Amino acid sequence: MKDRFDIVIVGGGITGLAAAALLARSGQQEALRVTLVDAAARPRFDPAADVQLRVSAIATGSADLLDTLGAWQHIVSTRSCAYEHMRVWDAADEADGPSTLRFDADEFAIPHLGFIVENQLVQDALLRILDRSEVNLRFSCPIKSFDRDGERVALTLEDGRAIDCDLVIAADGAGSFVRNAAGIEVSRMPYAQTAFVTHLQPERDHGRTARQRFLAAGPLGMLPLEDGRISIVWSTTPASADRAMSASDDELGDMLTDASDYVLGNLAVAGPRGTFPLVAQHARNYVLPRLALIGDAAHAVHPLAGQGANLGLQDAQALSRVIEQATANGEHPGDRPVLRRYERARKGANATMMHFMTVLNRLFASDSATVGELRRAGMRLFNVSGPVRERAVRVALGAGQH
């Protein structure tokens, strides 16, 4: 049996960095040589700059994981917004109507439901941990080729350098180069929606409440920021997203105020704006011999529940545990039977979340009066469903991932 195994993580986003940090602090770190490569330059977070457009709703379970890695304190001491309440309602109803889904932290005896955090701040916190570890970080290193040949994997970088390893962990996003090079098929379900993002200054206090209004074209998410603004993620038609991008600040403010049903009064544009296409996709296989996919490389879900970063962190945690246990037991961490343990632990859970998001998005997009009434009746029932409601919230909070 080998003394040490070389593991290469491809992708320096939240999921890849978390996987590197977990392996670096595992009980088998002496048996693992970990390298992380990313095509982009090393991300730089400037706390003096404005809040960035790309934020994530970090569930309490994910915050706990980041805390065990030593990254969470830097995040909360730099910039984040804890939220204690969540409201979800149908465009055909009032925001405080009987079918509005209500979630409050005190109902579940917890201080917060989650935290709104800039993606790059999470990366920055994890990089600070990794800078003090033995992990070899290589940014600005695009991969030219990926070859699995028997017992080893060979990666060739654009600059001609080669890296041989025992296991590749692909964390390189929804368009994963590694996944595609390995020939792993992906099932895709386009949403025919584009996500429009910006920051707004609401007339009324957001009250540390995350809000979501379901419109016929897609949901409008309103996430609270620490400085009183809200970050919005509007999943809408590509044409509406284009109009939002080209509108004047006043026109955009009016457009989003109307889309929000004035729940926070008038909304004024208070930040840059951007768009990204939405698609649901799921890899046919999460693992092959010497290869494992995590995060968006394995699955991409609709942002309406803000679960993308949390699912990726759960993948990273599950895979690192499998690698640690296998190495401790004298097994090769790149063998397919070993990696299948990770796939069995995560593929079903991720598929369930992905399909739930897809069905929910389509259900709310239906303009059928009958479907609309059934939808609202279901929401009213969910509000008083007791154990079902509590189980759903626990899943969303990331409970049980440790």
C-alpha positions in Angstrom: 0.0 0.0 0.0 1.2 3.5 -0.8 2.4 5.8 1.9 0.9 8.9 0.4 -1.8 9.7 -2.2 -1.8 12.7 -4.5 -5.2 14.3 -4.8 -5.9 17.2 -7.3 -8.9 19.4 -6.8 -9.9 21.2 -9.9 -11.9 24.4 -9.1 -11.3 27.2 -6.6 -14.9 28.1 -5.8 -16.5 27.6 -2.4 -17.0 23.8 -2.9 -13.5 23.1 -4.1 -11.8 25.2 -1.4 -14.0 23.6 1.3 -13.0 20.1 0.0 -9.3 21.1 0.2 -9.7 22.5 3.7 -11.5 19.4 4.9 -8.8 17.1 3.5 -6.1 19.3 5.0 -7.5 18.9 8.5 -8.6 15.3 8.2 -7.1 12.6 10.5 -5.3 11.2 7.4 -3.7 14.5 6.2 -0.2 13.0 6.5 -1.2 10.3 3.9 -2.6 12.9 1.4 -0.8 15.4 -0.8 -3.5 17.9 -2.0 -3.1 20.3 -4.9 -5.9 22.7 -5.9 -5.8 24.2 -9.4 -8.1 26.8 -11.0 -8.1 28.5 -14.4 -8.9 31.9 -12.9 -6.7 34.2 -10.9 -6.8 33.9 -7.1 -10.0 35.7 -5.9 -9.3 38.9 -3.9 -11.9 40.2 -1.5 -11.9 43.8 -0.5 -14.0 44.6 2.6 -13.9 48.3 1.7 -15.6 47.7 -1.6 -19.4 47.5 -2.1 -21.3 44.2 -1.4 -20.8 42.0 -4.5 -23.6 40.8 -6.6 -23.1 37.1 -6.1 -24.3 36.2 -2.7 -25.4 32.9 -1.2 -27.9 32.0 1.6 -25.6 30.0 3.9 -27.7 27.5 6.0 -26.9 27.1 9.6 -25.6 23.6 9.0 -23.1 25.0 6.4 -22.1 27.8 8.8 -21.3 25.1 11.4 -19.2 23.3 8.9 -17.3 26.5 8.0 -16.9 27.1 11.7 -15.2 23.7 12.3 -12.8 24.6 9.5 -12.0 27.9 11.3 -13.4 30.1 8.5 -16.7 31.3 9.9 -15.4 33.8 12.4 -13.6 35.8 9.6 -16.9 35.8 7.6 -19.2 37.1 10.4 -16.6 39.6 11.6 -16.2 41.0 8.0 -19.7 41.2 6.5 -22.8 39.0 6.6 -26.4 39.3 7.4 -28.1 36.8 9.6 -31.8 36.4 8.9 -34.4 35.2 11.4 -37.5 35.1 9.2 -38.6 33.9 5.8 -41.8 34.6 3.9 -42.9 32.9 0.6 -46.1 33.8 -1.2 -48.0 33.5 -4.5 -48.4 36.5 -6.7 -52.2 35.9 -6.6 -52.2 36.4 -2.9 -51.3 39.1 -0.4 -47.8 38.9 1.2 -49.4 38.4 4.6 -52.3 36.2 3.4 -53.3 32.8 4.9 -51.4 30.8 2.3 -48.1 32.7 2.8 -45.4 30.3 4.0 -43.9 31.6 7.2 -40.7 30.5 8.9 -39.3 32.0 12.0 -36.1 31.1 13.8 -37.7 31.1 17.3 -40.3 28.6 16.1 -37.4 26.1 15.7 -35.5 27.3 18.8 -32.5 28.5 16.8 -31.1 32.1 16.7 -31.0 32.3 12.9 -32.4 30.6 9.8 -29.3 31.4 7.8 -26.9 34.1 6.6 -26.6 36.1 3.4 -22.9 36.1 2.5 -20.9 37.2 -0.6 -19.5 34.1 -2.4 -16.1 35.7 -2.6 -15.9 36.4 1.1 -16.5 32.7 1.8 -13.7 31.9 -0.7 -11.4 34.5 1.1 -12.1 32.9 4.5 -11.3 29.4 3.2 -8.1 30.6 1.4 -6.9 32.1 4.7 -7.2 28.6 6.2 -5.5 27.0 3.2 -2.6 29.4 3.2 -1.6 28.0 6.6 -2.0 24.4 5.4 0.1 22.0 3.3 -2.3 22.3 0.3 -0.6 23.5 -2.9 -2.7 26.3 -4.4 -2.2 26.9 -8.1 -4.4 29.7 -9.6 -4.3 31.0 -13.2 -3.6 27.4 -14.3 -6.1 26.3 -17.0 -6.1 22.6 -17.7 -5.4 21.6 -21.3 -6.0 17.8 -21.0 -7.3 15.2 -18.6 -6.4 11.5 -19.0 -7.3 8.6 -16.8 -4.8 5.8 -17.5 -5.0 2.8 -15.2 -3.8 3.6 -11.7 -3.0 7.2 -12.3 -4.6 10.4 -13.7 -2.6 12.8 -15.8 -3.5 16.5 -16.0 -1.7 18.7 -18.5 -1.8 22.5 -17.9 -2.0 25.1 -20.6 1.6 26.1 -19.8 2.7 22.6 -20.6 3.3 21.4 -17.1 2.0 18.0 -16.1 0.5 16.7 -12.9 0.1 13.0 -12.1 -2.2 12.0 -9.3 -4.2 9.2 -7.7 -7.5 11.0 -7.6 -9.1 14.1 -9.2 -11.9 15.9 -7.5 -13.8 18.0 -10.1 -15.2 21.1 -8.5 -15.0 23.2 -11.6 -18.7 24.3 -12.0 -21.7 23.5 -14.1 -19.6 23.6 -17.3 -17.0 21.3 -15.8 -14.1 20.7 -18.1 -13.0 17.6 -16.2 -16.5 16.0 -16.3 -16.8 16.6 -20.0 -13.3 15.4 -20.7 -14.1 12.2 -18.8 -17.1 11.6 -20.9 -19.7 11.7 -18.1 -23.1 12.4 -19.5 -25.4 15.1 -18.0 -29.1 15.4 -18.1 -30.2 19.0 -18.6 -33.6 20.6 -18.0 -33.4 24.3 -19.2 -35.8 26.6 -17.3 -36.2 29.1 -20.1 -35.4 31.6 -17.4 -32.6 34.1 -16.7 -31.6 35.3 -13.3 -31.3 39.0 -12.9 -29.4 40.3 -9.9 -28.9 43.7 -8.3 -29.0 45.5 -4.9 -31.9 47.8 -3.9 -32.6 50.2 -1.1 -36.1 49.5 0.2 -38.3 52.2 1.6 -39.2 50.0 4.6 -36.8 48.0 6.9 -36.3 44.5 5.6 -36.5 43.2 9.2 -33.9 40.5 8.6 -36.4 38.6 6.6 -35.7 36.7 3.4 -38.7 37.0 1.0 -39.8 35.2 -2.1 -42.7 36.1 -4.3 -43.7 33.6 -7.0 -44.6 35.3 -10.3 -45.8 33.6 -13.4 -42.5 34.1 -15.1 -40.5 32.9 -12.1 -39.7 33.8 -8.4 -38.4 37.1 -7.1 -36.1 36.5 -4.2 -35.4 39.4 -1.8 -32.4 38.8 0.5 -31.5 41.1 3.4 -28.1 42.8 3.5 -26.5 44.0 6.7 -26.5 47.7 5.6 -30.2 47.7 5.1 -30.3 47.1 1.4 -31.7 43.9 -0.2 -30.1 41.7 -2.8 -32.6 40.5 -5.4 -32.5 37.4 -7.6 -35.3 37.7 -10.1 -35.8 34.5 -12.2 -37.7 35.7 -15.2 -37.9 35.5 -19.0 -34.7 36.3 -20.9 -36.7 39.2 -22.5 -37.6 40.7 -19.1 -34.0 40.2 -17.9 -32.8 42.1 -20.9 -35.3 44.9 -20.2 -34.1 45.1 -16.6 -30.5 45.3 -17.8 -31.2 48.2 -20.2 -33.7 50.1 -18.0 -32.8 53.4 -16.3 -32.4 53.2 -12.5 -35.9 54.8 -12.0 -37.5 52.4 -14.5 -35.8 49.4 -12.9 -36.8 50.5 -9.4 -40.5 50.8 -10.5 -40.3 47.5 -12.3 -39.0 45.7 -9.2 -41.3 47.6 -6.8 -44.2 46.3 -8.8 -42.8 42.8 -9.0 -42.4 42.7 -5.2 -46.0 43.9 -4.7 -44.7 46.9 -2.7 -44.0 44.6 0.3 -41.0 46.8 1.3 -42.5 50.0 -0.2 -40.7 51.7 -3.1 -37.4 50.1 -4.1 -34.5 52.2 -5.4 -31.6 50.8 -7.4 -28.5 50.8 -5.2 -25.9 48.7 -6.8 -24.7 47.2 -10.1 -26.7 44.7 -12.1 -26.1 41.4 -13.9 -27.6 38.3 -15.3 -26.9 34.6 -15.6 -28.9 31.8 -17.4 -30.6 29.2 -15.4 -30.5 25.4 -16.0 -31.1 22.3 -14.0 -28.6 19.6 -14.7 -27.4 16.3 -13.1 -24.4 14.2 -13.9 -25.3 10.6 -14.8 -22.3 9.4 -12.7 -20.7 11.3 -9.8 -17.7 9.0 -9.8 -15.4 6.9 -12.0 -12.2 5.2 -11.0 -9.8 8.0 -9.8 -12.5 10.7 -10.4 -15.2 12.3 -8.2 -17.5 15.2 -9.1 -18.7 17.6 -6.4 -20.8 20.8 -6.3 -22.1 22.3 -9.6 -19.9 19.9 -11.6 -22.3 17.1 -10.3 -25.5 19.0 -10.1 -27.0 22.5 -10.7 -30.2 23.5 -9.1 -32.6 26.5 -9.4 -31.6 29.3 -7.1 -35.1 29.8 -5.8 -34.3 28.1 -2.5 -30.7 29.3 -2.3 -29.4 25.7 -1.8 -26.6 25.6 -4.4 -23.7 26.5 -2.1 -25.1 24.4 0.7 -25.4 21.3 -1.4 -21.8 21.8 -2.6 -20.5 22.1 0.9 -22.4 18.9 1.9 -20.8 17.1 -1.1 -17.3 18.3 0.0 -17.9 17.1 3.5 -19.3 13.7 2.5 -16.4 13.0 0.0 -13.7 14.1 2.5 -15.1 11.7 5.1 -15.1 8.8 2.6 -11.5 9.6 1.6 -10.4 9.9 5.3 -12.1 6.6 6.3 -10.8 4.7 3.3 -7.3 5.8 3.8 -7.4 5.0 7.5 -8.6 1.4 6.5 -5.8 0.9 4.1 -7.9 1.4 1.0 -7.1 3.4 -2.1 -9.2 6.6 -2.0 -9.4 6.6 -5.8 -10.9 3.2 -6.2 -14.4 3.2 -7.6 -16.0 1.0 -4.8 -14.6 3.6 -2.3 -15.9 6.6 -4.3 -19.3 4.9 -4.7 -19.9 5.4 -1.0 -19.8 9.1 -1.6 -22.1 8.8 -4.6 -24.6 6.8 -2.7 -24.5 9.3 0.2 -25.1 12.4 -2.0 -26.6 11.6 -5.4 -30.1 10.8 -4.2 -30.3 13.8 -1.9 -29.2 16.1 -4.6 -31.6 14.7 -7.1 -34.5 15.0 -4.7 -33.6 18.7 -4.1 -33.1 19.4 -7.8 -36.4 17.8 -8.8 -38.3 19.5 -6.0 -37.0 22.9 -7.2 -37.9 22.2 -10.8 -41.5 21.0 -9.8 -41.9 24.0 -7.5 -40.8 26.4 -10.2 -43.2 24.9 -12.8 -46.1 24.7 -10.3 -45.9 28.4 -9.5 -45.5 29.3 -13.2 -48.8 27.7 -14.1 -51.5 30.2 -14.9 -54.3 27.7 -14.5 -56.9 28.9 -12.0 -57.4 25.3 -10.7 -53.7 24.7 -10.2 -53.5 28.1 -8.5 -56.2 27.2 -6.0 -54.6 23.8 -5.3 -51.2 25.5 -4.9 -52.6 28.0 -2.3 -54.5 25.2 -0.5 -51.3 23.2 -0.3 -49.4 26.2 1.1 -52.1 26.7 3.8 -51.9 23.0 4.6 -48.1 23.1 4.8 -48.3 26.0 7.3 -50.2 23.7 9.8 -48.6 20.4 8.9 -46.4 20.1 12.1 -43.8 17.3 11.6 -43.8 17.6 7.8 -43.1 21.3 8.1 -40.4 20.8 10.7 -38.7 18.1 8.6 -38.7 20.4 5.5 -37.2 23.2 7.5 -34.5 21.0 9.0 -33.4 19.8 5.6 -33.3 23.5 4.4 -31.2 24.4 7.4 -28.7 21.7 6.6 -29.5 19.8 9.8 -28.2 16.2 9.7 -25.3 16.9 7.4 -22.8 16.5 10.1 
